[in-house]
Amino acid sequence: MFRLTKYETVLVLLFLLSLPFSNPWVRGDGVGYYAYARALLIEHRLDFTRDWLAANTSFRMGRTDGQGHILPEQYTAAGHLNNHFSIGPAMLWLPFLITAHSGVLLYDGLGGRVAADGFSKPYVMTMAFATAFYGFLAVFISFRLARKYVPERWAFLATLGIWFGSALPVYMYFNPSWSHALSAFAVAIFLWYWVRTRSARRWTEWIVLGAIGGLMLDVYYPNAVLLLLPLLESIAGYWKSYRALEIERAGRLFLGNVCFAAMLLVTFLPTLITKEVVYGSYLKSGYENLWNWKSPAFFKLCVSADHGLFSWHPILLLAFAGLFCLRKHDRPLGLYLMGVFVALVYTIGCDRDWDGLSSFGNRYFVSITPLFVLGLAASFDWLARAWQERRAAILAASATAVLILWNLGLIFQWGTHLIPPRGAISWRQAAYNQVAVVPERAASTMKAYLTHRTQLMDRIEREDVKQLKARQSEAIE
């Protein structure tokens, strides 16, 4: 019988208490992600016209004209709207949305009046709660993985730290139609299953790992860096077989690799098929001319005021350092995960929009939430070994609490536009706001968020459009 430990029970309770903060809206990049789910469920074809026309104002800017008509250049050579976003999030939402759609149809059949169009509240609320659920599974799986290597209390503290001290809350609750919390779930499942089976993986387990890997890529393309894990593991396996002259063992590994690659391709087919339909080619992603492989923004990405990973979320620096400590528990795992992190930093650093444009922190790294939980847990464990344990616990808990409070205050500033959502911010202004502005406004804004959310979101959207137009005017001048 499955029973929760006391730490797991607390995590579940925290998740349930956090659900009222789930924000049922489709906005920005989320329009493209959600459009796939709505197209499959309601339109029964990849027609995104209604999604583009119903989108928030800042999304429509540059996509529609003054009369509200979609601009001709928004259509691809295949005659479809240029929806370059991935289909994976829709695949994860659909089981929940199908249930919601069935409920709406049943309710309407009994005389109710709820639009069965994918835009009405039952659909959007279902999507938001589904994203929160997947985000919670990401941190819950990460916690269970971390406690394999360190005492449960450090795994628990690290899980809380990353859950509320990183960019995850924004994309788990505030912007649920974006892909990042869903991507963290896919990575968590992949990493968990890879660790679980790595000691002696049979060919059937290679197939399952390939299926999870394909889903992981369907959700978010940069997750391809996680494929370094089975690649590096297999290279080490071939080397051991070569040194020991174990041809049969190498043959079994090769069969497993073939099974993995084949299933990876099969589960990646939804992405390839949608690209062929939308762009007329299986190999076109819609992200052309955005990459500069020779000039990565490696250090700016980490420490810039323009959504730098560590400058916005200092707790992640402790988590990255902890990957070195993880080597004491599992040397290959620590080295592999460091390789994955560096590969992702390099990959995102090659992106022209490495800062994530309108992003809280650097949203591209929410995907590797499980790596950060493992690293932070290992950091706390190292601290406990280096110091007297009680003193280490007080220091770790205090530091985590401070960093979470800082992050939550920064989320408040970003969400209410006390700091600009795009471009570099002033750390001096942000620090002043944390002390002088956030405590004064937090209570009333949270009350409005919970009781008059539609009006608050409309006000935030108007402010975002105003700032976006101002930046465009400055760029023209």
C-alpha positions in Angstrom: 0.0 0.0 0.0 1.3 3.4 -1.0 1.8 5.7 2.0 3.1 9.2 2.1 5.9 10.2 4.5 5.4 13.3 6.6 7.4 15.4 4.2 5.4 14.1 1.2 2.2 14.9 3.1 3.4 18.5 3.7 4.2 18.9 0.0 0.8 17.7 -1.0 -0.9 20.0 1.5 1.1 23.0 0.2 0.1 22.2 -3.3 -3.6 22.0 -2.4 -3.3 25.3 -0.5 -1.6 26.9 -3.5 -4.3 26.0 -6.1 -6.3 29.2 -5.6 -3.3 31.0 -7.1 -3.8 29.2 -10.4 -4.5 31.8 -13.0 -6.9 30.6 -15.7 -5.8 32.7 -18.7 -4.2 32.1 -22.0 -1.7 34.8 -22.9 1.5 35.5 -24.9 3.3 32.3 -26.0 0.5 30.4 -24.3 -1.8 31.3 -27.1 0.3 29.2 -29.5 0.6 26.3 -27.1 -3.1 26.2 -26.2 -4.2 26.7 -29.8 -3.0 23.2 -30.6 -5.2 21.7 -27.8 -8.2 23.7 -28.9 -7.7 23.0 -32.6 -7.6 19.2 -31.9 -10.4 19.2 -29.5 -12.8 21.8 -31.0 -11.8 22.6 -34.6 -10.6 19.0 -35.4 -8.0 20.5 -37.7 -4.9 22.7 -37.2 -6.8 26.0 -37.7 -5.6 28.6 -35.3 -7.6 31.6 -36.7 -10.0 32.0 -33.7 -7.1 31.7 -31.3 -5.2 34.5 -32.9 -8.2 36.7 -33.1 -9.2 36.0 -29.4 -5.7 36.4 -28.1 -4.5 39.1 -25.7 -3.6 42.5 -27.1 0.2 42.2 -26.8 0.1 38.9 -28.7 -2.0 40.4 -31.5 0.3 43.3 -31.9 2.3 42.6 -35.1 0.0 39.8 -36.0 -3.2 41.7 -36.9 -4.0 45.0 -38.5 -6.0 48.0 -37.2 -9.2 46.4 -38.3 -8.5 43.2 -36.5 -7.6 41.1 -39.5 -4.7 38.7 -39.4 -1.8 40.0 -41.5 -1.0 38.1 -44.7 2.6 37.5 -43.6 1.4 35.5 -40.6 0.5 32.6 -43.0 3.1 30.0 -44.0 3.7 28.7 -47.6 1.4 25.8 -46.6 -1.5 28.2 -45.9 -1.5 27.8 -42.1 -0.9 30.4 -39.4 2.7 30.5 -38.3 2.4 28.6 -35.0 5.9 27.6 -34.2 5.1 26.6 -30.7 5.3 22.9 -29.7 2.4 20.5 -29.6 3.6 18.6 -26.4 1.8 20.8 -23.9 -1.5 20.2 -25.7 -0.8 16.5 -25.5 -0.5 16.7 -21.8 -3.5 19.0 -21.4 -5.8 17.0 -23.7 -6.8 14.2 -21.2 -8.1 16.9 -18.8 -9.6 19.0 -21.5 -11.5 16.1 -23.0 -13.1 15.5 -19.6 -14.0 19.2 -19.3 -15.4 19.2 -22.9 -17.5 16.1 -22.1 -18.8 17.9 -19.0 -19.7 21.0 -20.9 -21.5 19.1 -23.6 -23.5 17.1 -21.0 -24.3 20.3 -19.1 -25.5 22.0 -22.3 -27.5 18.9 -23.2 -29.3 19.3 -19.9 -30.2 22.9 -20.6 -27.1 24.7 -19.5 -25.5 27.5 -21.4 -21.7 27.3 -21.5 -19.9 27.8 -24.8 -18.3 24.5 -25.9 -15.6 26.4 -27.8 -12.5 25.8 -25.7 -12.4 29.5 -24.6 -15.0 29.4 -21.8 -14.1 29.1 -18.2 -14.3 25.3 -17.7 -11.7 24.8 -20.4 -9.3 27.5 -19.3 -9.6 26.6 -15.6 -9.0 23.0 -16.4 -5.9 23.9 -18.4 -4.6 26.0 -15.5 -5.2 23.3 -12.9 -3.6 20.7 -15.1 -0.5 22.8 -15.5 -0.3 23.3 -11.7 -0.8 19.5 -11.2 2.0 18.7 -13.7 4.3 21.3 -12.0 3.6 19.7 -8.6 4.4 16.3 -10.0 7.7 17.7 -11.2 8.8 18.9 -7.7 7.3 15.8 -6.0 9.3 13.4 -8.3 12.4 15.6 -7.8 12.0 15.3 -4.1 11.7 11.5 -4.2 14.7 11.4 -6.5 16.8 13.6 -4.2 16.1 11.6 -1.1 17.8 8.6 -2.8 21.1 10.4 -2.2 20.6 12.6 0.8 18.5 12.5 4.0 14.9 13.3 3.4 14.9 16.6 5.4 17.5 18.1 3.0 15.6 16.8 -0.1 12.4 18.4 1.4 14.1 21.8 2.1 15.7 21.8 -1.4 12.3 21.1 -3.0 10.7 24.0 -1.2 13.6 26.2 -2.1 13.4 25.5 -5.8 9.6 25.3 -5.9 9.2 28.8 -4.5 12.7 30.3 -5.0 12.9 29.9 -8.8 10.9 31.0 -11.9 8.7 27.8 -11.5 5.8 29.5 -9.6 5.2 32.0 -12.4 4.8 29.3 -15.1 3.1 26.8 -12.8 0.4 29.3 -11.5 0.5 32.8 -13.1 1.2 31.9 -16.8 -0.1 28.3 -16.9 -0.6 28.2 -20.7 3.2 28.4 -21.3 5.2 25.2 -21.6 7.8 25.5 -18.9 6.1 23.8 -15.9 4.9 21.0 -18.2 8.5 20.7 -19.5 9.8 20.4 -15.9 7.4 17.4 -15.4 8.6 15.7 -18.6 12.2 16.1 -17.6 11.5 14.9 -14.1 9.9 11.7 -15.4 12.7 11.2 -17.9 15.4 11.7 -15.2 13.6 9.5 -12.7 13.2 6.6 -15.1 16.7 6.9 -16.4 18.1 6.8 -12.8 15.8 4.0 -11.8 16.8 1.7 -14.7 20.5 2.6 -15.3 22.0 -0.2 -13.3 20.7 -2.9 -15.7 18.3 -1.6 -18.3 16.6 -4.2 -20.5 15.6 -3.5 -24.1 12.0 -3.0 -23.0 13.1 -0.4 -20.5 15.0 1.3 -23.3 11.8 1.5 -25.2 10.0 3.1 -22.3 12.8 5.6 -21.8 12.7 6.5 -25.5 8.9 7.1 -25.3 9.4 9.5 -22.3 12.3 11.1 -24.2 10.1 11.7 -27.3 7.4 13.3 -25.1 10.0 15.4 -23.4 11.0 16.8 -26.9 7.4 17.2 -28.0 6.9 19.5 -25.0 10.1 21.6 -25.3 12.7 21.3 -28.0 15.8 22.4 -25.9 15.1 19.4 -23.6 17.2 17.5 -26.2 20.2 18.3 -24.0 18.8 15.7 -21.5 19.6 13.0 -24.2 23.2 13.5 -23.1 22.4 11.3 -20.1 21.8 8.0 -22.1 24.4 9.1 -24.6 27.2 9.5 -22.0 26.0 6.4 -20.2 26.2 4.4 -23.4 29.6 5.7 -24.3 30.9 4.6 -20.9 29.2 1.2 -21.3 30.8 0.6 -24.7 34.2 1.6 -23.3 33.9 -0.8 -20.4 32.8 -3.6 -22.8 35.8 -2.8 -25.0 38.3 -3.0 -22.2 36.8 -6.2 -20.8 36.3 -7.7 -24.3 32.6 -8.3 -23.6 31.2 -8.4 -27.1 27.8 -9.8 -26.0 27.3 -7.0 -23.4 28.1 -4.4 -26.1 25.6 -6.1 -28.4 22.9 -5.9 -25.8 23.6 -2.2 -25.2 23.5 -1.5 -29.0 20.1 -3.2 -29.2 18.9 -1.1 -26.4 20.2 2.1 -28.1 18.4 1.1 -31.3 15.2 0.5 -29.4 15.5 3.8 -27.6 16.2 5.8 -30.8 13.3 4.1 -32.7 10.8 4.8 -29.9 12.1 8.3 -29.5 11.3 9.0 -33.1 7.9 7.4 -32.9 6.8 9.6 -29.9 8.3 12.6 -31.6 6.1 12.1 -34.7 3.3 14.4 -33.4 5.8 17.3 -33.6 7.1 16.2 -37.1 3.5 15.8 -38.4 2.4 19.2 -37.2 5.5 20.8 -38.7 4.7 19.2 -42.0 1.1 20.4 -41.9 1.9 24.0 -40.7 5.1 24.6 -42.7 5.0 22.0 -45.5 8.1 20.3 -44.2 8.9 17.8 -41.4 12.2 19.6 -40.8 11.0 23.2 -40.5 10.6 24.4 -36.9 9.5 28.0 -37.5 12.5 29.2 -35.4 14.8 30.0 -38.4 17.5 32.6 -38.1 17.4 32.8 -34.3 20.6 31.0 -33.5 24.2 32.1 -33.5 26.3 29.0 -32.6 29.6 30.9 -32.6 28.6 33.7 -30.2 26.8 32.3 -27.1 25.7 34.8 -24.4 27.2 32.4 -21.9 28.0 34.7 -19.0 25.3 37.3 -19.7 22.7 34.6 -19.5 24.0 33.7 -16.0 24.5 37.0 -14.3 22.9 39.8 -16.4 20.3 42.1 -15.0 18.4 41.2 -18.2 16.9 38.0 -16.8 20.2 36.4 -15.7 19.7 33.0 -14.3 21.7 33.4 -11.1 21.3 37.1 -10.6 17.5 36.8 -10.6 17.5 33.5 -8.6 20.5 33.3 -6.3 19.3 30.0 -4.9 20.1 28.4 -8.3 23.7 29.2 -7.8 23.7 27.1 -4.7 21.9 24.4 -6.6 24.5 24.4 -9.4 27.3 24.2 -6.9 25.6 21.3 -5.3 26.0 19.3 -8.5 29.7 19.1 -7.6 28.8 17.8 -4.2 26.5 15.2 -5.8 29.6 13.5 -7.2 30.3 12.2 -3.7 27.1 10.3 -3.7 27.1 9.3 -7.4 30.1 10.5 -9.4 28.7 9.7 -12.9 25.4 11.3 -12.1 27.0 14.5 -10.8 29.3 14.7 -13.8 26.5 14.0 -16.3 24.1 16.5 -14.8 26.8 19.2 -14.8 27.3 18.4 -18.5 23.6 18.8 -19.1 23.5 22.1 -17.4 26.5 23.5 -19.3 25.1 22.2 -22.6 21.7 24.0 -21.9 23.5 27.2 -20.9 25.5 27.1 -24.2 22.4 26.2 -26.3 20.2 29.0 -24.8 23.2 31.4 -25.0 23.2 30.9 -28.8 19.6 32.0 -29.1 19.2 35.6 -30.2 16.5 35.9 -27.6 18.5 34.2 -24.8 16.9 36.6 -22.2 13.5 35.1 -22.8 12.0 38.6 -23.8 9.0 38.9 -21.5 10.3 36.5 -18.9 10.4 36.2 -15.2 14.1 35.3 -14.6 15.3 33.1 -17.3 12.3 30.9 -18.0 14.2 28.5 -20.3 15.8 26.8 -17.3 12.5 25.9 -15.5 12.7 22.7 -17.5 15.7 21.4 -15.4 13.9 22.0 -12.1 14.8 18.4 -11.1 18.5 19.1 -11.6 18.3 22.1 -9.3 16.5 20.2 -6.6 19.1 17.5 -6.7 21.9 20.0 -6.6 20.5 22.1 -3.8 19.8 19.0 -1.7 23.4 17.9 -2.2 24.6 21.4 -1.1 22.6 21.2 2.1 23.9 17.7 2.8 27.5 18.9 2.3 26.8 21.8 4.7 25.5 19.4 7.3 28.6 17.2 6.9 31.0 20.2 7.1 29.4 21.8 10.1 27.6 20.8 13.2 24.2 19.5 11.8 21.9 21.6 14.0 23.8 24.8 13.0 23.8 23.7 9.4 20.0 23.1 9.5 19.4 26.6 10.9 21.6 28.2 8.3 20.1 26.2 5.4 16.5 26.9 6.5 17.1 30.6 7.1 18.9 31.1 3.8 16.1 29.2 2.0 13.4 31.3 3.6 15.2 34.6 2.8 15.7 33.6 -0.9 12.1 32.4 -1.2 10.8 35.7 0.2 13.1 37.6 -2.1 11.9 35.6 -5.1 8.2 36.0 -4.2 8.7 39.8 -3.8 10.4 39.9 -7.2 7.5 37.9 -8.7 5.1 40.5 -7.3 7.2 43.3 -8.8 7.4 41.6 -12.2 3.7 40.7 -12.3 2.6 44.3 -11.4 5.2 45.9 -13.6 7.1 47.6 -10.8 10.0 46.3 -12.7 9.9 46.0 -16.5 9.0 42.5 -17.8 11.3 42.9 -20.8 15.0 44.0 -20.8 17.3 44.7 -18.0 16.1 45.9 -14.6 17.6 48.2 -12.0 18.7 46.2 -9.0 18.8 49.3 -6.9 15.1 50.0 -7.8 14.2 46.4 -7.3 15.8 46.3 -3.9 14.1 49.5 -2.8 10.7 48.1 -4.0 11.3 44.9 -2.0 11.5 46.9 1.2 9.3 50.0 0.6 6.7 49.1 -1.9 6.0 45.4 -1.9 5.0 45.1 1.8 2.6 48.1 1.4 0.9 46.8 -1.8 1.0 43.0 -1.4 -2.1 42.5 0.8 -4.4 44.6 -1.4 -3.1 43.2 -4.6 -3.4 39.6 -3.4 -6.9 40.3 -2.3 -7.7 41.6 -5.8 -6.0 38.6 -7.4 -8.2 36.2 -5.4 -11.5 38.1 -5.6 -11.3 40.3 -8.7 -8.8 38.6 -10.9 -10.3 39.4 -14.3 -10.1 43.1 -13.7 -6.5 42.8 -12.3 -5.4 40.8 -15.3 -6.9 43.4 -17.6 -5.0 46.1 -15.9 -1.8 44.2 -16.0 -2.3 43.6 -19.7 -3.0 47.3 -20.4 0.2 48.2 -18.6 2.2 45.6 -20.5 0.9 46.9 -23.8 1.8 50.4 -22.8 5.4 49.4 -21.9 5.7 47.4 -25.1 4.6 50.3 -27.3 7.0 52.6 -25.5 9.9 50.2 -26.1 8.9 49.9 -29.8 8.8 53.7 -30.1 12.3 54.0 -28.5 13.6 51.3 -31.0 12.3 53.3 -33.9 13.9 56.5 -32.7 
